[in-house]
Amino acid sequence: VQLQASGGGLVQPGGSLRLSCTASESIFSINYMAWFRQAPGKKRELVASITPFGVIDYADSVKGRFTISNNEVERAVYLQMNSLKPEDTAVYYCNIDSVMYDYWGQGTQVTVSS
């Protein structure tokens, strides 16, 4: 199973981006789907997560600005990012954690700069 992430790019402060992550095959027994990010020189951090039961969690730094969602039919997880700030600049990774395996996407660069 491969995860394909897309939607990153260069955006001005205050702008929006929508990240998408699609699995090449169905994944069963999912614990959660999530987005992480890693900025240069920093550790990878959890941005947002969603469980199959709809329990959602956000990092404090993105609450009120980012929205995670998923679509089981499309085997996808999304991250809507609004009111972007320069400190949101990072490589964003999608992650699907299942009972059998922990899947990661290849990462998509998000750069917030004027």
PyMOL commands that place a pseudoatom at each C-alpha (Angstrom):
pseudoatom trace, name=CA, resn=VAL, resi=1, chain=A, elem=C, hetatm=0, pos=[0.000, 0.000, 0.000]
pseudoatom trace, name=CA, resn=GLN, resi=2, chain=A, elem=C, hetatm=0, pos=[1.317, 3.432, -0.934]
pseudoatom trace, name=CA, resn=LEU, resi=3, chain=A, elem=C, hetatm=0, pos=[0.122, 6.817, 0.260]
pseudoatom trace, name=CA, resn=GLN, resi=4, chain=A, elem=C, hetatm=0, pos=[0.245, 9.639, -2.270]
pseudoatom trace, name=CA, resn=ALA, resi=5, chain=A, elem=C, hetatm=0, pos=[0.210, 13.144, -0.812]
pseudoatom trace, name=CA, resn=SER, resi=6, chain=A, elem=C, hetatm=0, pos=[-0.434, 16.275, -2.844]
pseudoatom trace, name=CA, resn=GLY, resi=7, chain=A, elem=C, hetatm=0, pos=[-1.557, 19.871, -2.546]
pseudoatom trace, name=CA, resn=GLY, resi=8, chain=A, elem=C, hetatm=0, pos=[1.511, 21.573, -1.133]
pseudoatom trace, name=CA, resn=GLY, resi=9, chain=A, elem=C, hetatm=0, pos=[2.992, 24.710, -2.571]
pseudoatom trace, name=CA, resn=LEU, resi=10, chain=A, elem=C, hetatm=0, pos=[3.964, 28.316, -1.995]
pseudoatom trace, name=CA, resn=VAL, resi=11, chain=A, elem=C, hetatm=0, pos=[1.340, 30.586, -0.454]
pseudoatom trace, name=CA, resn=GLN, resi=12, chain=A, elem=C, hetatm=0, pos=[1.344, 34.039, 1.073]
pseudoatom trace, name=CA, resn=PRO, resi=13, chain=A, elem=C, hetatm=0, pos=[0.634, 34.547, 4.768]
pseudoatom trace, name=CA, resn=GLY, resi=14, chain=A, elem=C, hetatm=0, pos=[-3.095, 34.419, 5.375]
pseudoatom trace, name=CA, resn=GLY, resi=15, chain=A, elem=C, hetatm=0, pos=[-3.645, 32.152, 2.421]
pseudoatom trace, name=CA, resn=SER, resi=16, chain=A, elem=C, hetatm=0, pos=[-5.065, 28.638, 2.210]
pseudoatom trace, name=CA, resn=LEU, resi=17, chain=A, elem=C, hetatm=0, pos=[-4.039, 25.234, 0.934]
pseudoatom trace, name=CA, resn=ARG, resi=18, chain=A, elem=C, hetatm=0, pos=[-5.737, 21.852, 0.907]
pseudoatom trace, name=CA, resn=LEU, resi=19, chain=A, elem=C, hetatm=0, pos=[-3.582, 18.765, 1.256]
pseudoatom trace, name=CA, resn=SER, resi=20, chain=A, elem=C, hetatm=0, pos=[-4.805, 15.399, 0.035]
pseudoatom trace, name=CA, resn=CYS, resi=21, chain=A, elem=C, hetatm=0, pos=[-3.520, 11.913, 0.728]
pseudoatom trace, name=CA, resn=THR, resi=22, chain=A, elem=C, hetatm=0, pos=[-4.840, 8.846, -1.058]
pseudoatom trace, name=CA, resn=ALA, resi=23, chain=A, elem=C, hetatm=0, pos=[-4.079, 5.203, -0.371]
pseudoatom trace, name=CA, resn=SER, resi=24, chain=A, elem=C, hetatm=0, pos=[-3.450, 2.932, -3.349]
pseudoatom trace, name=CA, resn=GLU, resi=25, chain=A, elem=C, hetatm=0, pos=[-5.448, 0.121, -1.716]
pseudoatom trace, name=CA, resn=SER, resi=26, chain=A, elem=C, hetatm=0, pos=[-7.958, -0.272, 1.043]
pseudoatom trace, name=CA, resn=ILE, resi=27, chain=A, elem=C, hetatm=0, pos=[-6.500, -0.385, 4.535]
pseudoatom trace, name=CA, resn=PHE, resi=28, chain=A, elem=C, hetatm=0, pos=[-8.285, -2.319, 7.233]
pseudoatom trace, name=CA, resn=SER, resi=29, chain=A, elem=C, hetatm=0, pos=[-8.297, -2.016, 10.998]
pseudoatom trace, name=CA, resn=ILE, resi=30, chain=A, elem=C, hetatm=0, pos=[-7.262, 1.633, 10.971]
pseudoatom trace, name=CA, resn=ASN, resi=31, chain=A, elem=C, hetatm=0, pos=[-6.409, 3.153, 14.332]
pseudoatom trace, name=CA, resn=TYR, resi=32, chain=A, elem=C, hetatm=0, pos=[-6.179, 6.694, 13.017]
pseudoatom trace, name=CA, resn=MET, resi=33, chain=A, elem=C, hetatm=0, pos=[-5.303, 8.858, 10.011]
pseudoatom trace, name=CA, resn=ALA, resi=34, chain=A, elem=C, hetatm=0, pos=[-3.088, 11.857, 10.569]
pseudoatom trace, name=CA, resn=TRP, resi=35, chain=A, elem=C, hetatm=0, pos=[-0.967, 14.646, 9.197]
pseudoatom trace, name=CA, resn=PHE, resi=36, chain=A, elem=C, hetatm=0, pos=[2.487, 15.370, 10.586]
pseudoatom trace, name=CA, resn=ARG, resi=37, chain=A, elem=C, hetatm=0, pos=[4.930, 18.072, 9.620]
pseudoatom trace, name=CA, resn=GLN, resi=38, chain=A, elem=C, hetatm=0, pos=[8.635, 18.632, 9.913]
pseudoatom trace, name=CA, resn=ALA, resi=39, chain=A, elem=C, hetatm=0, pos=[10.285, 22.003, 9.605]
pseudoatom trace, name=CA, resn=PRO, resi=40, chain=A, elem=C, hetatm=0, pos=[14.039, 22.355, 8.933]
pseudoatom trace, name=CA, resn=GLY, resi=41, chain=A, elem=C, hetatm=0, pos=[16.023, 21.591, 12.062]
pseudoatom trace, name=CA, resn=LYS, resi=42, chain=A, elem=C, hetatm=0, pos=[12.963, 20.521, 14.017]
pseudoatom trace, name=CA, resn=LYS, resi=43, chain=A, elem=C, hetatm=0, pos=[11.421, 17.228, 15.009]
pseudoatom trace, name=CA, resn=ARG, resi=44, chain=A, elem=C, hetatm=0, pos=[8.420, 15.830, 13.175]
pseudoatom trace, name=CA, resn=GLU, resi=45, chain=A, elem=C, hetatm=0, pos=[5.247, 16.875, 14.960]
pseudoatom trace, name=CA, resn=LEU, resi=46, chain=A, elem=C, hetatm=0, pos=[1.636, 15.807, 14.871]
pseudoatom trace, name=CA, resn=VAL, resi=47, chain=A, elem=C, hetatm=0, pos=[-0.597, 18.389, 13.202]
pseudoatom trace, name=CA, resn=ALA, resi=48, chain=A, elem=C, hetatm=0, pos=[-3.976, 16.666, 13.252]
pseudoatom trace, name=CA, resn=SER, resi=49, chain=A, elem=C, hetatm=0, pos=[-5.481, 13.212, 13.546]
pseudoatom trace, name=CA, resn=ILE, resi=50, chain=A, elem=C, hetatm=0, pos=[-8.850, 11.573, 12.998]
pseudoatom trace, name=CA, resn=THR, resi=51, chain=A, elem=C, hetatm=0, pos=[-10.091, 8.151, 14.060]
pseudoatom trace, name=CA, resn=PRO, resi=52, chain=A, elem=C, hetatm=0, pos=[-12.601, 5.946, 12.201]
pseudoatom trace, name=CA, resn=PHE, resi=53, chain=A, elem=C, hetatm=0, pos=[-15.119, 7.008, 14.841]
pseudoatom trace, name=CA, resn=GLY, resi=54, chain=A, elem=C, hetatm=0, pos=[-14.597, 10.663, 14.015]
pseudoatom trace, name=CA, resn=VAL, resi=55, chain=A, elem=C, hetatm=0, pos=[-12.529, 11.635, 17.044]
pseudoatom trace, name=CA, resn=ILE, resi=56, chain=A, elem=C, hetatm=0, pos=[-10.344, 14.550, 15.975]
pseudoatom trace, name=CA, resn=ASP, resi=57, chain=A, elem=C, hetatm=0, pos=[-7.326, 16.108, 17.597]
pseudoatom trace, name=CA, resn=TYR, resi=58, chain=A, elem=C, hetatm=0, pos=[-5.262, 19.133, 16.608]
pseudoatom trace, name=CA, resn=ALA, resi=59, chain=A, elem=C, hetatm=0, pos=[-1.969, 20.599, 17.658]
pseudoatom trace, name=CA, resn=ASP, resi=60, chain=A, elem=C, hetatm=0, pos=[-2.579, 23.773, 19.645]
pseudoatom trace, name=CA, resn=SER, resi=61, chain=A, elem=C, hetatm=0, pos=[-0.707, 25.795, 17.034]
pseudoatom trace, name=CA, resn=VAL, resi=62, chain=A, elem=C, hetatm=0, pos=[-3.231, 24.964, 14.292]
pseudoatom trace, name=CA, resn=LYS, resi=63, chain=A, elem=C, hetatm=0, pos=[-6.527, 24.859, 16.197]
pseudoatom trace, name=CA, resn=GLY, resi=64, chain=A, elem=C, hetatm=0, pos=[-9.141, 27.034, 14.558]
pseudoatom trace, name=CA, resn=ARG, resi=65, chain=A, elem=C, hetatm=0, pos=[-7.150, 27.274, 11.325]
pseudoatom trace, name=CA, resn=PHE, resi=66, chain=A, elem=C, hetatm=0, pos=[-6.743, 23.695, 10.078]
pseudoatom trace, name=CA, resn=THR, resi=67, chain=A, elem=C, hetatm=0, pos=[-9.416, 21.065, 9.475]
pseudoatom trace, name=CA, resn=ILE, resi=68, chain=A, elem=C, hetatm=0, pos=[-8.786, 17.362, 8.987]
pseudoatom trace, name=CA, resn=SER, resi=69, chain=A, elem=C, hetatm=0, pos=[-11.301, 15.143, 7.228]
pseudoatom trace, name=CA, resn=ASN, resi=70, chain=A, elem=C, hetatm=0, pos=[-11.407, 11.778, 5.540]
pseudoatom trace, name=CA, resn=ASN, resi=71, chain=A, elem=C, hetatm=0, pos=[-13.350, 9.899, 2.908]
pseudoatom trace, name=CA, resn=GLU, resi=72, chain=A, elem=C, hetatm=0, pos=[-13.451, 6.143, 3.304]
pseudoatom trace, name=CA, resn=VAL, resi=73, chain=A, elem=C, hetatm=0, pos=[-14.781, 5.525, -0.213]
pseudoatom trace, name=CA, resn=GLU, resi=74, chain=A, elem=C, hetatm=0, pos=[-11.900, 7.484, -1.742]
pseudoatom trace, name=CA, resn=ARG, resi=75, chain=A, elem=C, hetatm=0, pos=[-9.418, 6.008, 0.770]
pseudoatom trace, name=CA, resn=ALA, resi=76, chain=A, elem=C, hetatm=0, pos=[-8.290, 9.558, 1.446]
pseudoatom trace, name=CA, resn=VAL, resi=77, chain=A, elem=C, hetatm=0, pos=[-7.485, 11.979, 4.217]
pseudoatom trace, name=CA, resn=TYR, resi=78, chain=A, elem=C, hetatm=0, pos=[-7.445, 15.741, 3.755]
pseudoatom trace, name=CA, resn=LEU, resi=79, chain=A, elem=C, hetatm=0, pos=[-6.066, 18.762, 5.572]
pseudoatom trace, name=CA, resn=GLN, resi=80, chain=A, elem=C, hetatm=0, pos=[-7.649, 22.130, 4.892]
pseudoatom trace, name=CA, resn=MET, resi=81, chain=A, elem=C, hetatm=0, pos=[-5.243, 24.838, 6.014]
pseudoatom trace, name=CA, resn=ASN, resi=82, chain=A, elem=C, hetatm=0, pos=[-6.495, 28.396, 6.363]
pseudoatom trace, name=CA, resn=SER, resi=83, chain=A, elem=C, hetatm=0, pos=[-4.908, 31.574, 7.702]
pseudoatom trace, name=CA, resn=LEU, resi=84, chain=A, elem=C, hetatm=0, pos=[-1.479, 30.153, 7.023]
pseudoatom trace, name=CA, resn=LYS, resi=85, chain=A, elem=C, hetatm=0, pos=[1.495, 31.610, 8.840]
pseudoatom trace, name=CA, resn=PRO, resi=86, chain=A, elem=C, hetatm=0, pos=[5.217, 31.538, 8.009]
pseudoatom trace, name=CA, resn=GLU, resi=87, chain=A, elem=C, hetatm=0, pos=[5.721, 29.165, 10.944]
pseudoatom trace, name=CA, resn=ASP, resi=88, chain=A, elem=C, hetatm=0, pos=[3.515, 26.620, 9.162]
pseudoatom trace, name=CA, resn=THR, resi=89, chain=A, elem=C, hetatm=0, pos=[6.285, 26.173, 6.611]
pseudoatom trace, name=CA, resn=ALA, resi=90, chain=A, elem=C, hetatm=0, pos=[7.323, 22.519, 6.653]
pseudoatom trace, name=CA, resn=VAL, resi=91, chain=A, elem=C, hetatm=0, pos=[7.166, 19.232, 4.819]
pseudoatom trace, name=CA, resn=TYR, resi=92, chain=A, elem=C, hetatm=0, pos=[3.787, 17.687, 5.558]
pseudoatom trace, name=CA, resn=TYR, resi=93, chain=A, elem=C, hetatm=0, pos=[3.416, 13.916, 5.793]
pseudoatom trace, name=CA, resn=CYS, resi=94, chain=A, elem=C, hetatm=0, pos=[0.249, 11.879, 5.842]
pseudoatom trace, name=CA, resn=ASN, resi=95, chain=A, elem=C, hetatm=0, pos=[0.103, 8.836, 8.062]
pseudoatom trace, name=CA, resn=ILE, resi=96, chain=A, elem=C, hetatm=0, pos=[-2.332, 5.953, 8.367]
pseudoatom trace, name=CA, resn=ASP, resi=97, chain=A, elem=C, hetatm=0, pos=[-1.789, 3.804, 11.411]
pseudoatom trace, name=CA, resn=SER, resi=98, chain=A, elem=C, hetatm=0, pos=[-3.404, 0.391, 11.313]
pseudoatom trace, name=CA, resn=VAL, resi=99, chain=A, elem=C, hetatm=0, pos=[-3.251, -2.714, 13.441]
pseudoatom trace, name=CA, resn=MET, resi=100, chain=A, elem=C, hetatm=0, pos=[-0.999, -4.416, 10.889]
pseudoatom trace, name=CA, resn=TYR, resi=101, chain=A, elem=C, hetatm=0, pos=[1.234, -1.566, 9.710]
pseudoatom trace, name=CA, resn=ASP, resi=102, chain=A, elem=C, hetatm=0, pos=[2.073, 2.126, 9.949]
pseudoatom trace, name=CA, resn=TYR, resi=103, chain=A, elem=C, hetatm=0, pos=[1.877, 3.768, 6.519]
pseudoatom trace, name=CA, resn=TRP, resi=104, chain=A, elem=C, hetatm=0, pos=[3.540, 7.056, 5.534]
pseudoatom trace, name=CA, resn=GLY, resi=105, chain=A, elem=C, hetatm=0, pos=[3.263, 9.269, 2.490]
pseudoatom trace, name=CA, resn=GLN, resi=106, chain=A, elem=C, hetatm=0, pos=[6.247, 10.803, 0.751]
pseudoatom trace, name=CA, resn=GLY, resi=107, chain=A, elem=C, hetatm=0, pos=[5.724, 14.319, 2.064]
pseudoatom trace, name=CA, resn=THR, resi=108, chain=A, elem=C, hetatm=0, pos=[4.603, 17.515, 0.403]
pseudoatom trace, name=CA, resn=GLN, resi=109, chain=A, elem=C, hetatm=0, pos=[6.301, 20.878, 0.886]
pseudoatom trace, name=CA, resn=VAL, resi=110, chain=A, elem=C, hetatm=0, pos=[4.274, 23.800, 2.219]
pseudoatom trace, name=CA, resn=THR, resi=111, chain=A, elem=C, hetatm=0, pos=[5.972, 27.187, 2.151]
pseudoatom trace, name=CA, resn=VAL, resi=112, chain=A, elem=C, hetatm=0, pos=[4.289, 30.266, 3.588]
pseudoatom trace, name=CA, resn=SER, resi=113, chain=A, elem=C, hetatm=0, pos=[6.102, 33.395, 2.545]
pseudoatom trace, name=CA, resn=SER, resi=114, chain=A, elem=C, hetatm=0, pos=[5.463, 36.820, 1.105]
for i in range(1, 114): cmd.bond("trace and resi %d" % i, "trace and resi %d" % (i + 1))
show_as sticks, trace
zoom trace
